Amino acid sequence: MRNRRLFTTLFVGLSLYALPQLPCPAAADAPPAKAAAEEKPEPNVARGKIVDALGNPVAGAVVTVDHTIYYNSNIVVKTARDGTYTVKIPTQGTYRVLATLTREFHGQKYKFDLHPDVTDDFASTDGAVRNFVWKLAGEKPEPLRGNYGSPVIGYTQPGDYSMEMTDIELTLTPDGTLIDGGKGEPITAKLKSTGDGWAIPDVPVGRYKITAHHAPENAKPTPIQIRLRNKGKFADALTADFENPNGTGLAIHRIEVEVKKP
């Protein structure tokens, strides 16, 4: 009898071992991690998070929940230390969410429009989750216009027609980190016609060492001299920060340089 029980136990155990290994029902039914982490909006609330290009939270960004019809009926808050914000919406209607960030860099203040993950308007009764990224370059989506980067604009001296503007090439080498703490990369490009003039558009805000070359097509580039526009003496190179023209307080910054042949 004892041997029969032992045989039965071994037979059952071997039979179970031979069955195909099925997935655990709980694991099979579990939603993907990304779906589980998605936030759902709640009525009459706008919330979200703002991060930089590396995913670090951005504190102190200004978030504006703006009514699309009623003038001056917006709600303004700042992000917390973890980059999050929450806004309760007391008035019914349709809203959009915008965000800006002001940072000081080398003694100057710079203002940036922040990049939204969703640009659609939303009804207050639906609520919304709107996240943003602090980008230093790239095209802005509607209703914003322009680029997140800033232009470096080139000029020749008045009356100097010895060079075509399209033949002027600038090299911008970061002098230290960019405004967001990133390393940055050297940029070499020819000037092109833009709404700001002859420029290299969409340059991340930072401090740059700038050199210039006269580089006609099919010809060897030759160094030319450079200075800040209408400032100081011409030299082989200069180091410059972006400036906010006329202290407008808008998200507009530029470097203006002037070049000439030696």
GUTOR-862095 format. One line per field, with one value per residue: residue in one letter; residue number from 1; x, y, z of N, C-alpha, C in turn. Coordinates in pm, 1 decimal, m for minus. Last residue first. Example, Ala and Ser with C-alpha at 12.3 -4.5 7.8 and 13.67 -1.06 7.14 Angstrom:
% residues 2
zator: c(S A)
vexvo: c(2 1)
npx: c(1285.0 1319.0)
npy: c(m225.0 m569.0)
npz: c(708.0 780.0)
capx: c(1367.0 1230.0)
capy: c(m106.0 m450.0)
capz: c(714.0 780.0)
cpx: c(1290.0 1320.0)
cpy: c(3.0 m330.0)
cpz: c(787.0 780.0)
% end
This chain:
% residues 262
zator: c(P K K V E V E I R H I A L G T G N P N E F D A T L A D A F K G K N R L R I Q I P T P K A N E P A H H A T I K Y R G V P V D P I A W G D G T S K L K A T I P E G K G G D I L T G D P T L T L E I D T M E M S Y D G P Q T Y G I V P S G Y N G R L P E P K E G A L K W V F N R V A G D T S A F D D T V D P H L D F K Y K Q G H F E R T L T A L V R Y T G Q T P I K V T Y T G D R A T K V V I N S N Y Y I T H D V T V V A G A V P N G L A D V I K G R A V N P E P K E E A A A K A P P A D A A A P C P L Q P L A Y L S L G V F L T T F L R R N R M)
vexvo: c(262 261 260 259 258 257 256 255 254 253 252 251 250 249 248 247 246 245 244 243 242 241 240 239 238 237 236 235 234 233 232 231 230 229 228 227 226 225 224 223 222 221 220 219 218 217 216 215 214 213 212 211 210 209 208 207 206 205 204 203 202 201 200 199 198 197 196 195 194 193 192 191 190 189 188 187 186 185 184 183 182 181 180 179 178 177 176 175 174 173 172 171 170 169 168 167 166 165 164 163 162 161 160 159 158 157 156 155 154 153 152 151 150 149 148 147 146 145 144 143 142 141 140 139 138 137 136 135 134 133 132 131 130 129 128 127 126 125 124 123 122 121 120 119 118 117 116 115 114 113 112 111 110 109 108 107 106 105 104 103 102 101 100 99 98 97 96 95 94 93 92 91 90 89 88 87 86 85 84 83 82 81 80 79 78 77 76 75 74 73 72 71 70 69 68 67 66 65 64 63 62 61 60 59 58 57 56 55 54 53 52 51 50 49 48 47 46 45 44 43 42 41 40 39 38 37 36 35 34 33 32 31 30 29 28 27 26 25 24 23 22 21 20 19 18 17 16 15 14 13 12 11 10 9 8 7 6 5 4 3 2 1)
npx: c(3969.1 3620.5 3377.2 3065.1 2881.4 2602.0 2378.4 2180.8 1869.7 1541.4 1227.9 988.8 987.8 1103.6 1233.9 1485.6 1592.3 1636.3 1826.1 2108.5 2349.0 2699.6 3021.6 3346.0 3511.6 3795.6 3959.1 3790.0 3703.6 3605.5 3277.7 2976.9 2816.9 2769.8 3074.2 3288.1 3539.0 3709.1 3752.9 3930.3 3792.9 3725.1 3780.8 3488.8 3237.8 3076.4 3257.0 3299.7 3464.6 3393.6 3424.0 3345.7 3257.2 3168.3 2868.1 2638.5 2298.9 2015.7 2045.6 1924.5 1747.8 1936.1 2172.4 2072.1 1958.1 1635.2 1423.0 1314.3 1605.2 1848.4 2145.1 2492.7 2612.2 2751.9 2829.6 2831.2 2917.5 2668.7 2587.9 2550.9 2301.9 2203.2 2041.1 2217.6 2518.4 2853.7 3133.2 3078.5 3019.2 3088.2 2990.9 3094.9 2947.5 2998.8 2872.1 2739.7 2506.4 2592.2 2883.8 3112.2 3144.3 2999.6 2953.1 2765.9 2808.2 2948.8 2711.5 2570.3 2373.8 2242.4 2129.6 1811.3 1723.8 1481.5 1217.0 1077.7 744.6 459.9 173.8 m55.9 162.2 493.7 826.3 1107.0 1421.0 1572.1 1539.1 1251.9 1100.1 778.9 469.1 129.8 m190.6 m497.8 m818.8 m1184.6 m1450.4 m1542.9 m1387.0 m1262.0 m959.4 m739.4 m429.1 m165.8 42.3 290.7 448.1 742.1 749.7 926.7 1144.1 1362.6 1639.0 1846.3 2200.2 2415.2 2444.0 2106.3 1791.4 1474.9 1137.3 901.6 554.5 272.3 m84.7 m383.4 m720.8 m1076.9 m1420.5 m1639.3 m1703.8 m1473.3 m1278.6 m1054.3 m753.0 m447.7 m126.5 199.8 542.8 812.4 876.7 834.5 563.5 494.2 246.9 m43.2 m325.8 m604.0 m793.6 m951.7 m904.6 m1196.5 m1335.9 m1234.8 m1056.7 m876.9 m580.9 m358.1 m18.7 257.7 593.2 822.5 917.0 1111.3 1118.1 1273.0 1448.2 1467.2 1639.8 1505.7 1285.6 927.1 621.7 294.8 m50.5 m397.9 m707.9 m1044.4 m1304.7 m1279.0 m954.9 m772.7 m551.8 m222.4 m56.4 45.5 m68.8 53.1 315.4 290.4 m10.6 m219.8 m259.2 m334.4 m105.7 m70.3 m294.8 m245.8 76.9 95.2 177.5 384.6 240.1 317.1 510.5 454.1 224.0 343.4 508.2 310.7 169.0 373.4 441.2 197.3 179.7 402.5 326.9 102.6 225.5 389.3 190.6 83.1)
npy: c(9171.0 9232.9 9222.3 9212.2 9218.5 9073.4 9029.0 8789.7 8791.6 8698.1 8697.2 8677.0 9012.8 9231.3 9432.9 9570.5 9616.3 9273.2 9085.1 8900.8 8641.2 8715.2 8644.3 8698.8 8693.4 8714.0 8896.1 9217.1 9562.9 9726.6 9850.3 9813.8 9766.2 9438.4 9294.5 9185.8 9032.7 8948.2 8629.0 8361.6 8192.1 7880.5 7828.7 7774.4 7679.9 7972.6 8170.4 8256.2 8421.8 8357.5 8421.2 8313.4 8342.6 8179.7 8235.2 8138.6 8066.8 7933.4 7773.0 7924.8 7997.2 8111.3 8316.3 8573.8 8868.8 8911.8 8798.3 8630.6 8558.5 8429.8 8307.7 8242.7 7908.0 7753.3 7558.2 7519.1 7293.4 7221.4 7171.7 7089.5 7240.0 7439.2 7610.4 7778.2 7579.3 7613.9 7754.5 7872.7 7703.2 7858.3 7914.0 8050.1 8168.7 8289.7 8449.4 8428.4 8567.2 8827.6 8880.0 9147.7 9409.1 9626.5 9846.3 10030.8 9954.6 9628.0 9358.1 9139.4 8869.0 8732.9 8453.0 8396.7 8117.2 7847.6 7807.1 8009.7 8106.7 8119.6 7954.4 7801.9 7617.1 7529.5 7629.6 7434.0 7444.5 7482.0 7442.9 7362.1 7235.4 7099.9 7020.3 6891.3 6895.2 6760.6 6905.2 6928.8 6929.2 7176.8 7343.0 7206.2 7309.3 7329.8 7157.4 7093.9 6895.5 6943.4 7264.7 7423.5 7766.8 8061.7 8232.4 8502.4 8598.4 8845.8 8842.2 8732.1 8474.9 8439.4 8358.2 8281.7 8213.3 8050.6 7973.6 7821.7 7780.9 7623.9 7734.5 7669.5 7750.6 7730.9 7836.2 7910.8 7799.3 7547.5 7498.5 7365.4 7261.4 7146.5 7037.6 7046.7 7016.6 7270.7 7393.8 7660.0 7914.6 8047.7 8229.1 8238.6 8491.9 8689.3 8882.7 8822.0 8517.3 8310.8 8129.4 8173.5 8009.5 7952.9 7967.5 7924.9 7978.6 7787.1 7697.4 7410.3 7136.5 6814.6 6667.4 6581.5 6713.3 6945.1 6983.9 6987.9 7021.7 6880.5 6939.3 7041.1 7184.3 7109.0 7052.0 6695.5 6556.4 6341.4 6079.4 5985.8 5676.4 5449.3 5243.5 5274.0 5200.4 4932.4 4769.4 4597.1 4248.7 4001.0 3849.0 3851.3 3700.3 3450.3 3363.7 3155.9 2805.8 2568.5 2250.0 1966.0 1825.0 1865.0 1707.2 1454.2 1434.6 1433.3 1200.3 1008.2 1037.7 957.6 689.5 574.9 604.2 437.2 189.2 152.7 119.3 m121.3)
npz: c(m4296.3 m4359.9 m4094.1 m3912.9 m3612.4 m3437.3 m3179.5 m3030.4 m2844.0 m2736.7 m2603.9 m2441.7 m2300.3 m2187.5 m2326.3 m2332.6 m2582.8 m2635.9 m2432.7 m2557.8 m2511.8 m2481.8 m2631.3 m2742.3 m3062.2 m3282.7 m3404.4 m3403.1 m3390.2 m3083.8 m2978.1 m3154.5 m3375.9 m3277.3 m3169.1 m3441.5 m3649.3 m3959.1 m4121.6 m4280.5 m4561.9 m4720.9 m5064.0 m5267.1 m5324.8 m5206.6 m4963.0 m4672.8 m4434.1 m4088.3 m3736.2 m3398.7 m3062.5 m2771.1 m2582.2 m2335.1 m2433.3 m2579.8 m2897.7 m3190.8 m3407.7 m3700.4 m3799.1 m4038.8 m4151.1 m3988.2 m3865.4 m4052.4 m4255.0 m4467.3 m4302.8 m4260.3 m4210.7 m3916.7 m3646.9 m3304.8 m3039.7 m2785.5 m2435.3 m2164.3 m1944.3 m1786.5 m1917.8 m2051.2 m2104.5 m1965.8 m2151.9 m2432.5 m2738.4 m3038.4 m3355.6 m3651.3 m3953.8 m4277.6 m4553.5 m4785.5 m4769.4 m4803.7 m4997.1 m4962.2 m5027.2 m4961.2 m4715.4 m4631.9 m4291.7 m4237.5 m4203.1 m3954.7 m3818.8 m3522.3 m3384.7 m3224.5 m3005.7 m2956.2 m3006.8 m3271.2 m3377.9 m3157.1 m3011.7 m3030.6 m3252.3 m3125.7 m3217.3 m3309.4 m3128.5 m2801.9 m2536.2 m2343.1 m2083.3 m2128.8 m1958.8 m1951.9 m1850.0 m1814.9 m1736.9 m1741.9 m1820.0 m1754.3 m1910.9 m2212.5 m2375.4 m2663.5 m2731.8 m2705.5 m2505.3 m2407.1 m2466.4 m2372.3 m2266.2 m2337.6 m2117.1 m2045.2 m1850.0 m1712.1 m1639.6 m1502.5 m1609.2 m1589.1 m1451.1 m1599.9 m1624.0 m1824.8 m1888.3 m2040.8 m2081.4 m2162.8 m2221.0 m2193.4 m2188.7 m1899.1 m1561.0 m1305.8 m1140.1 m1137.5 m968.3 m1060.2 m980.6 m1078.8 m1028.9 m963.4 m703.5 m606.3 m817.0 m1048.0 m989.5 m1164.5 m1264.5 m1469.8 m1649.1 m1743.3 m1938.6 m2130.0 m2227.0 m2406.4 m2301.0 m2003.7 m1915.9 m1685.5 m1680.0 m1476.5 m1445.1 m1247.7 m1003.0 m1102.1 m1295.3 m1267.2 m1544.3 m1804.4 m1962.1 m2028.7 m1740.8 m1674.8 m1510.4 m1497.5 m1398.0 m1422.8 m1369.9 m1297.2 m1370.0 m1342.6 m1410.3 m1635.9 m1552.0 m1634.0 m1666.6 m1555.7 m1692.6 m1938.9 m1870.4 m1794.4 m1910.6 m1668.4 m1607.1 m1697.9 m1666.4 m1390.7 m1312.0 m1434.6 m1548.7 m1837.7 m1815.9 m1923.5 m1996.5 m1783.4 m1645.8 m1383.6 m1359.9 m1388.5 m1166.7 m964.3 m1026.0 m987.1 m716.5 m600.3 m685.9 m560.0 m290.9 m286.4 m338.2 m116.4 82.1 0.0)
capx: c(4083.5 3745.3 3448.5 3187.1 2917.4 2744.6 2398.3 2317.1 1948.8 1681.5 1301.5 1080.2 930.7 1046.3 1091.3 1424.6 1510.4 1638.1 1685.1 2050.1 2227.3 2574.9 2900.5 3260.9 3450.7 3689.4 3947.0 3892.0 3699.3 3693.1 3415.3 3040.3 2837.8 2725.9 2933.3 3264.7 3404.2 3702.1 3723.6 3885.6 3899.2 3685.8 3829.6 3611.6 3350.5 3065.0 3180.2 3300.7 3404.0 3467.7 3356.3 3440.1 3211.9 3280.5 2939.2 2748.2 2420.3 2070.9 2017.8 2045.0 1723.5 1822.3 2162.5 2097.5 2051.8 1747.0 1506.3 1234.5 1500.4 1746.1 2035.9 2376.8 2608.8 2648.5 2889.2 2744.3 2953.3 2759.6 2583.5 2684.5 2350.1 2305.6 1975.2 2140.3 2404.3 2727.6 3064.8 3177.5 2974.4 3138.1 2952.5 3110.9 2982.0 2982.0 2929.5 2874.5 2495.3 2554.9 2742.5 3074.8 3248.8 2934.4 3046.2 2837.9 2731.0 2952.2 2837.4 2567.0 2497.2 2217.1 2253.5 1895.8 1731.9 1614.4 1257.9 1159.4 889.9 524.0 302.8 m62.9 57.2 363.6 714.3 995.8 1310.0 1573.4 1623.3 1336.4 1183.3 924.2 555.0 269.7 m102.7 m360.1 m709.3 m1053.7 m1369.5 m1612.6 m1361.7 m1376.1 m1040.4 m821.9 m573.0 m197.6 m87.7 270.3 337.9 682.4 773.4 802.3 1124.8 1227.9 1587.4 1726.9 2085.8 2369.1 2550.2 2225.6 1903.8 1597.8 1238.6 1004.2 679.8 370.4 45.1 m277.5 m593.5 m948.9 m1310.7 m1597.7 m1723.2 m1567.8 m1409.4 m1114.9 m897.7 m531.8 m268.0 104.2 400.3 772.3 879.6 973.0 627.0 518.8 384.9 22.7 m180.0 m555.2 m701.5 m1013.9 m848.7 m1070.2 m1342.7 m1332.0 m1042.7 m1009.1 m640.0 m478.3 m137.6 155.2 463.5 768.5 903.9 1034.1 1145.5 1160.7 1451.9 1362.1 1689.5 1534.2 1381.0 1062.3 717.2 432.0 54.4 m275.9 m596.9 m906.0 m1273.9 m1356.5 m1074.5 m815.4 m679.5 m313.2 m123.3 98.5 m102.4 m89.6 288.6 331.7 128.5 m198.9 m203.9 m437.1 m160.0 28.5 m281.4 m359.0 m4.7 121.7 86.3 383.5 301.0 220.0 510.4 577.2 213.3 242.4 568.9 412.1 101.1 306.8 542.0 251.6 76.9 396.3 447.9 88.2 126.9 453.8 283.4 0.0)
capy: c(9234.7 9171.9 9291.8 9152.1 9289.6 9091.2 9098.6 8842.4 8787.8 8724.9 8735.0 8564.6 8902.7 9134.3 9413.1 9527.6 9722.4 9408.3 9112.1 9015.9 8692.1 8660.9 8724.4 8618.1 8763.3 8640.1 8764.3 9122.5 9434.2 9708.8 9806.8 9819.2 9905.4 9542.8 9318.2 9257.3 9038.0 9001.2 8772.6 8429.6 8276.0 7985.2 7801.4 7848.3 7628.3 7835.0 8154.6 8120.1 8447.5 8329.3 8438.9 8350.2 8348.9 8238.6 8174.0 8230.1 8040.2 8045.7 7764.5 7889.2 7882.2 8109.4 8175.0 8518.2 8762.0 8958.5 8885.0 8745.7 8523.8 8532.2 8295.9 8326.6 8034.1 7767.0 7627.9 7536.5 7399.6 7176.7 7243.3 7114.8 7144.7 7353.2 7503.8 7834.0 7657.7 7544.2 7708.3 7909.9 7735.8 7756.0 7946.6 7934.6 8189.5 8171.7 8471.1 8371.5 8420.5 8784.4 8844.0 9010.6 9317.4 9528.8 9738.6 10058.8 10028.4 9771.8 9415.3 9261.9 8923.7 8812.4 8530.7 8420.0 8260.4 7906.8 7816.1 7900.3 8116.7 8138.5 8021.5 7940.5 7716.5 7498.6 7636.5 7520.1 7376.7 7493.8 7555.9 7334.2 7353.5 7076.5 7106.8 6889.2 6960.2 6739.4 6872.6 6937.4 6809.7 7061.6 7339.2 7257.2 7209.9 7389.8 7174.1 7235.1 6905.3 6813.1 7182.1 7340.2 7624.6 7987.6 8126.0 8445.5 8545.9 8763.6 8886.4 8865.5 8574.1 8374.6 8451.7 8238.3 8318.5 8036.9 8044.7 7825.5 7826.4 7636.6 7681.5 7722.5 7680.8 7782.1 7746.1 7962.3 7833.2 7640.3 7478.9 7485.0 7225.1 7254.6 7017.3 7081.2 6895.4 7222.6 7362.3 7519.5 7873.2 7983.3 8216.3 8199.3 8379.6 8595.9 8899.9 8893.2 8630.3 8413.8 8161.2 8158.9 8127.9 7885.9 8050.0 7855.7 8046.1 7823.6 7841.0 7484.9 7280.1 6905.9 6720.3 6523.5 6590.1 6850.0 7032.5 6934.1 7085.1 6888.2 6884.3 7006.5 7170.6 7111.4 7182.3 6815.7 6561.9 6471.9 6117.1 6059.0 5790.0 5576.5 5256.7 5301.2 5334.8 5032.3 4813.2 4692.6 4375.2 4105.1 3865.0 3919.5 3837.9 3533.2 3391.9 3280.3 2913.1 2673.6 2377.3 2058.3 1814.8 1924.1 1853.5 1499.0 1437.8 1539.6 1331.0 1020.9 1065.8 1093.5 787.7 577.8 670.3 581.6 241.1 169.8 232.9 0.0)
capz: c(m4229.7 m4400.5 m4202.3 m3965.9 m3735.5 m3464.1 m3306.5 m3036.7 m2966.3 m2706.1 m2724.6 m2465.7 m2375.9 m2096.6 m2349.7 m2207.3 m2522.8 m2693.1 m2456.7 m2490.2 m2573.3 m2429.1 m2614.2 m2654.3 m2948.8 m3214.2 m3467.8 m3358.2 m3458.3 m3198.0 m2963.3 m3023.2 m3334.7 m3369.4 m3145.2 m3316.7 m3594.3 m3823.0 m4122.9 m4158.9 m4507.7 m4625.9 m4929.8 m5234.2 m5402.6 m5254.4 m5087.9 m4727.2 m4564.6 m4211.7 m3865.3 m3503.9 m3200.8 m2843.2 m2695.1 m2369.4 m2357.7 m2503.7 m2753.9 m3115.8 m3319.9 m3607.8 m3764.3 m3906.3 m4188.3 m4068.8 m3781.9 m4010.7 m4159.3 m4452.0 m4399.5 m4236.9 m4283.5 m4019.7 m3760.6 m3420.8 m3134.4 m2890.9 m2562.2 m2218.6 m2042.8 m1728.3 m1842.2 m1940.6 m2148.6 m1988.0 m2031.4 m2332.0 m2601.8 m2947.0 m3218.4 m3564.0 m3813.4 m4193.5 m4420.3 m4782.9 m4768.8 m4669.3 m4994.1 m4928.3 m5071.9 m5048.3 m4750.4 m4755.9 m4392.8 m4216.4 m4251.2 m4035.5 m3873.2 m3643.2 m3389.8 m3341.7 m3037.2 m2959.3 m2867.0 m3220.7 m3377.9 m3287.2 m3003.1 m3077.7 m3235.5 m3185.5 m3123.6 m3349.3 m3193.3 m2947.9 m2575.6 m2458.7 m2111.6 m2126.8 m2039.4 m1909.8 m1946.0 m1771.4 m1828.7 m1680.1 m1846.3 m1696.3 m1766.9 m2136.8 m2305.9 m2559.7 m2748.4 m2728.8 m2572.2 m2469.8 m2413.5 m2476.9 m2243.7 m2352.8 m2215.2 m2034.5 m1975.8 m1698.9 m1718.7 m1464.8 m1626.3 m1645.3 m1458.2 m1533.6 m1621.5 m1722.2 m1915.1 m1932.6 m2130.0 m2062.1 m2269.4 m2146.8 m2255.4 m2028.9 m1673.1 m1405.3 m1082.1 m1232.2 m965.3 m1066.0 m981.0 m1050.9 m1052.4 m1099.3 m784.6 m616.5 m689.9 m1018.1 m1014.7 m1051.0 m1274.1 m1337.7 m1637.6 m1649.4 m1805.4 m2113.4 m2134.2 m2447.1 m2443.5 m2064.7 m1978.1 m1735.3 m1698.9 m1554.1 m1436.6 m1378.8 m1023.6 m1003.5 m1303.8 m1242.1 m1407.9 m1721.5 m1902.4 m2135.9 m1839.9 m1659.3 m1600.7 m1447.7 m1482.0 m1349.7 m1464.1 m1248.1 m1310.6 m1376.3 m1327.8 m1585.3 m1608.8 m1547.9 m1730.4 m1505.6 m1551.5 m1928.2 m1919.9 m1695.8 m1927.9 m1777.5 m1561.0 m1695.8 m1800.1 m1474.6 m1265.2 m1475.3 m1431.4 m1766.1 m1855.1 m1822.8 m2041.8 m1841.9 m1792.2 m1435.7 m1346.8 m1484.3 m1298.7 m969.3 m1030.1 m1117.1 m818.1 m575.4 m725.0 m705.9 m339.4 m260.1 m432.6 m246.4 89.0 0.0)
cpx: c(4145.1 3861.0 3572.9 3248.6 3051.2 2763.2 2546.7 2330.8 2091.4 1760.2 1444.0 1154.2 1034.5 979.9 1026.3 1276.5 1439.5 1540.0 1674.5 1902.6 2173.1 2458.7 2788.4 3140.7 3371.9 3630.6 3834.5 3869.7 3814.6 3673.1 3490.5 3184.9 2904.4 2739.8 2890.2 3113.6 3402.1 3556.9 3706.3 3857.4 3848.6 3806.9 3787.2 3652.0 3479.1 3184.3 3177.7 3212.7 3415.6 3389.1 3451.2 3364.9 3326.7 3245.5 3063.5 2834.5 2519.4 2188.6 2085.5 2009.9 1848.7 1829.6 2048.9 2117.3 2105.2 1832.8 1621.4 1310.8 1418.4 1635.1 1930.2 2270.3 2482.4 2663.7 2785.9 2821.9 2858.6 2796.5 2686.8 2680.6 2482.2 2359.8 2073.9 2072.7 2322.0 2622.7 2934.0 3116.8 3091.4 3095.1 2995.1 3086.9 2999.9 3029.3 2894.4 2941.9 2631.6 2546.2 2708.4 2924.4 3215.7 3034.2 2971.2 2936.6 2816.7 2871.4 2835.0 2706.7 2474.5 2346.6 2252.1 2028.1 1828.3 1609.3 1399.6 1186.5 956.6 674.9 361.9 67.2 m9.8 267.8 583.7 884.0 1195.1 1455.4 1630.0 1414.2 1280.9 994.5 701.0 354.0 38.4 m270.9 m581.2 m944.3 m1240.0 m1538.1 m1426.3 m1347.5 m1154.9 m905.1 m634.6 m347.8 m121.6 137.1 331.6 572.7 689.6 834.4 979.4 1206.8 1451.7 1675.0 1968.0 2253.2 2498.3 2328.2 2028.0 1705.7 1358.1 1102.5 775.2 496.1 142.3 m147.0 m489.5 m834.1 m1179.4 m1487.1 m1680.4 m1579.6 m1516.4 m1256.4 m963.3 m678.1 m349.4 m36.1 319.9 623.9 831.4 983.8 767.7 591.7 402.3 167.5 m125.2 m406.9 m661.2 m924.6 m917.5 m1032.8 m1205.1 m1324.4 m1137.4 m1000.6 m775.4 m570.9 m248.9 30.4 365.7 628.9 859.4 1024.3 1053.1 1204.9 1336.0 1362.9 1586.9 1586.2 1410.8 1154.0 856.5 520.5 189.9 m173.7 m471.9 m810.9 m1134.8 m1310.0 m1146.5 m938.1 m720.4 m441.6 m222.0 27.1 m59.4 m129.3 141.7 297.9 162.7 m52.7 m182.0 m382.0 m259.7 m27.2 m184.0 m344.4 m120.8 28.3 119.5 298.4 285.2 290.1 411.5 576.8 336.2 227.7 471.3 475.4 202.3 239.3 478.2 353.4 128.9 296.4 445.9 208.2 108.2 357.6 348.7 86.1)
cpy: c(9343.9 9242.9 9212.6 9239.9 9235.6 9162.4 9124.2 8905.3 8831.0 8716.2 8769.7 8586.2 8792.0 9017.1 9318.5 9500.5 9679.5 9502.3 9254.2 9027.1 8807.5 8713.3 8642.7 8701.7 8663.2 8728.4 8681.0 8989.5 9346.5 9571.2 9792.5 9771.6 9918.9 9681.4 9437.9 9256.3 9124.4 9024.6 8817.4 8577.7 8350.8 8062.0 7913.8 7816.4 7708.4 7800.9 8008.3 8109.6 8316.5 8379.4 8407.5 8353.7 8390.0 8229.6 8253.7 8160.7 8151.2 7997.8 7878.0 7881.2 7832.4 7991.4 8167.3 8367.5 8700.4 8840.3 8947.0 8842.5 8648.0 8482.2 8400.1 8299.0 8112.1 7901.7 7632.8 7612.9 7400.3 7294.2 7190.1 7198.8 7186.1 7249.3 7407.4 7726.4 7700.3 7639.6 7639.5 7878.9 7765.2 7790.1 7831.7 7979.5 8054.9 8202.5 8351.6 8389.7 8351.6 8631.7 8791.3 8992.8 9170.9 9425.1 9632.9 9952.5 10060.7 9842.9 9564.3 9285.8 9046.4 8877.7 8600.6 8489.0 8283.8 8052.0 7870.3 7918.3 7991.8 8144.0 8032.8 8018.4 7695.7 7616.4 7598.8 7514.2 7473.1 7415.0 7573.4 7459.4 7315.9 7208.0 7065.2 6972.3 6964.1 6794.9 6843.5 6896.5 6809.6 6931.4 7217.7 7242.8 7278.8 7280.2 7251.1 7260.9 7052.7 6808.9 7046.4 7250.1 7540.7 7839.2 8080.7 8346.8 8481.5 8725.3 8792.2 8920.0 8716.3 8482.0 8375.7 8345.1 8269.4 8152.2 8025.1 7897.9 7830.1 7674.8 7704.5 7664.1 7750.0 7696.1 7812.1 7864.0 7871.5 7675.2 7588.1 7443.0 7353.0 7196.8 7143.9 7070.6 6918.8 7096.6 7308.3 7504.8 7726.1 7954.1 8152.9 8169.7 8355.1 8472.9 8810.2 8900.8 8691.3 8536.3 8271.5 8206.2 8095.8 7996.7 7965.3 7943.0 7976.7 7883.7 7883.1 7631.6 7352.9 7051.4 6816.8 6570.3 6522.6 6716.9 6921.4 6999.6 7031.4 6950.1 6900.3 6947.7 7140.8 7099.0 7188.9 6938.6 6693.6 6459.7 6251.8 6091.3 5854.4 5697.5 5391.0 5322.1 5369.9 5172.7 4924.7 4727.0 4468.1 4241.4 3979.4 3944.3 3914.9 3677.1 3482.3 3296.2 3039.9 2790.0 2484.6 2184.6 1909.8 1927.0 1922.6 1649.2 1487.1 1549.9 1443.0 1156.2 1085.6 1131.1 929.3 682.0 681.6 659.0 392.1 228.0 258.3 125.7)
cpz: c(m4314.8 m4330.9 m4238.9 m4073.0 m3782.9 m3596.2 m3325.2 m3174.3 m2939.9 m2836.0 m2682.3 m2596.9 m2393.3 m2167.0 m2250.1 m2218.6 m2394.9 m2623.6 m2508.2 m2525.1 m2489.8 m2512.8 m2550.7 m2615.9 m2866.9 m3106.3 m3406.2 m3429.7 m3410.3 m3260.2 m3093.9 m3032.1 m3197.8 m3305.8 m3228.8 m3290.0 m3468.0 m3780.5 m3978.8 m4185.2 m4385.2 m4574.0 m4835.6 m5091.2 m5381.7 m5343.0 m5130.6 m4850.8 m4641.5 m4331.8 m3979.9 m3636.6 m3291.9 m2991.5 m2732.6 m2474.6 m2387.1 m2419.0 m2677.2 m2967.2 m3249.6 m3510.8 m3663.0 m3910.1 m4060.2 m4110.9 m3859.8 m3923.6 m4130.0 m4359.8 m4368.4 m4343.0 m4248.0 m4088.7 m3871.6 m3526.9 m3253.6 m2980.7 m2659.4 m2345.6 m2103.2 m1823.5 m1778.3 m1857.1 m2027.9 m2045.6 m2067.8 m2195.7 m2509.0 m2805.2 m3128.2 m3420.8 m3745.1 m4051.4 m4331.5 m4646.8 m4766.5 m4659.9 m4854.4 m4939.4 m5042.7 m5099.9 m4830.6 m4797.7 m4515.1 m4324.7 m4222.0 m4092.3 m3959.7 m3688.4 m3525.0 m3308.0 m3153.3 m3004.5 m2855.4 m3072.4 m3324.7 m3270.8 m3142.3 m3060.0 m3099.5 m3171.0 m3194.9 m3245.8 m3219.5 m3003.3 m2726.7 m2496.4 m2222.2 m2158.4 m2024.4 m2005.7 m1888.9 m1881.4 m1752.9 m1778.2 m1766.1 m1720.4 m1702.4 m1987.8 m2231.8 m2492.6 m2632.2 m2737.4 m2586.8 m2544.7 m2481.9 m2419.5 m2339.0 m2337.6 m2217.6 m2148.4 m1951.5 m1837.2 m1697.1 m1546.3 m1605.2 m1674.9 m1502.3 m1552.3 m1541.2 m1735.9 m1797.9 m1978.8 m2012.6 m2130.5 m2160.5 m2227.4 m2220.7 m2086.5 m1804.0 m1521.5 m1184.0 m1186.1 m1050.2 m1062.2 m972.9 m1053.4 m1023.4 m1127.2 m927.0 m701.4 m713.0 m884.9 m977.4 m1089.2 m1146.6 m1351.1 m1492.1 m1631.6 m1701.6 m1965.9 m2112.6 m2356.5 m2490.0 m2209.6 m2040.7 m1784.1 m1758.8 m1558.1 m1531.6 m1360.1 m1161.3 m1043.6 m1206.8 m1244.2 m1385.6 m1577.8 m1813.1 m2084.0 m1940.3 m1761.9 m1570.0 m1554.8 m1416.9 m1445.8 m1382.4 m1366.6 m1246.3 m1298.5 m1354.5 m1496.2 m1552.0 m1621.9 m1634.1 m1565.0 m1497.4 m1783.1 m1904.3 m1740.3 m1829.4 m1791.7 m1678.6 m1657.1 m1807.1 m1613.4 m1352.0 m1431.7 m1471.0 m1648.4 m1779.3 m1871.6 m1936.4 m1889.8 m1857.9 m1586.6 m1404.2 m1480.2 m1403.7 m1105.4 m1042.6 m1132.4 m953.9 m682.5 m709.8 m754.3 m490.8 m312.3 m414.7 m349.0 m44.9 0.0)
% end
